[in-house]
Amino acid sequence: MNEYKIAVVGGGSVGKTALTHRFIELYRKEEYDPTIEETYRKEKVIDEETIKFEILDYARQEEYSQMRDSFMKEGVGFIIVYAINSRSSFDQVSSFREQILMINDADDFPMIIVGNKTDLENAREVSQEEAMNFATTINCPFIESSAKNFTNVEQPFCDLVREIKNVDLKHCLNKNDLMKQRHRKNQKRCTIL
């Protein structure tokens, strides 16, 4: 059974905890206390394979940045959440992405952007088209959801696992190609005694 450490990140009050709770427990609480750091575990079958999730939902406050940075180094995938009714939370997506890449010393990393709170369509500040264009520009999958209405709650987690597997497959293929090249170089050597 594969185990994946995933972090759910985003600005305050975007619905990170609600989204995570709906995925883990399939029910909705009416109110949530601001989260400092919570870790959840769940097993789920995705593409006929049982996946064990360890999901970190962490605070955005700077005083908890060491905890967040530590998990960002251990995490293998990230769900970056913003609220469709909050322009400022969408504007923070790019900085969360940059932070993930910097902490992991990577040019690319498995992540998904989630525009949450589609149940607040009348208060929308970020169009779906704008978010999709941004996600396409940074080569990152995008989905809109509503934790309140249980719309596309499981999809980001399942899609992120597929993204992680895709990266793992590419890494294995690149590693295999590198080993084959080394083997060919070794075969071309000729020693004269």
Stockholm file with secondary structure:
# STOCKHOLM 1.0

chainA/1-193         MNEYKIAVVGGGSVGKTALTHRFIELYRKEEYDPTIEETYRKEKVIDEETIKFEILDYARQEEYSQMRDSFMKEGVGFIIVYAINSRSSFDQVSSFREQILMINDADDFPMIIVGNKTDLENAREVSQEEAMNFATTINCPFIESSAKNFTNVEQPFCDLVREIKNVDLKHCLNKNDLMKQRHRKNQKRCTIL
#=GR chainA/1-193 SS CEEEEEEEEESTTSSHHHHHHHHHHSCCCSCCCCCSEEEEEEEEEETTEEEEEEEEEECCCGGGHHHHHHHHHHCSEEEEEEETTCHHHHHTHHHHHHHHHHHTTCSCCCEEEEEECGGGGGGCCSCHHHHHHHHHHTTCCEEECBTTTTBSSHHHHHHHHHHHHHHHHHHHHHHHHHHHHHHHHHHHCCCCC
#=GC SS_cons         CEEEEEEEEESTTSSHHHHHHHHHHSCCCSCCCCCSEEEEEEEEEETTEEEEEEEEEECCCGGGHHHHHHHHHHCSEEEEEEETTCHHHHHTHHHHHHHHHHHTTCSCCCEEEEEECGGGGGGCCSCHHHHHHHHHHTTCCEEECBTTTTBSSHHHHHHHHHHHHHHHHHHHHHHHHHHHHHHHHHHHCCCCC
//
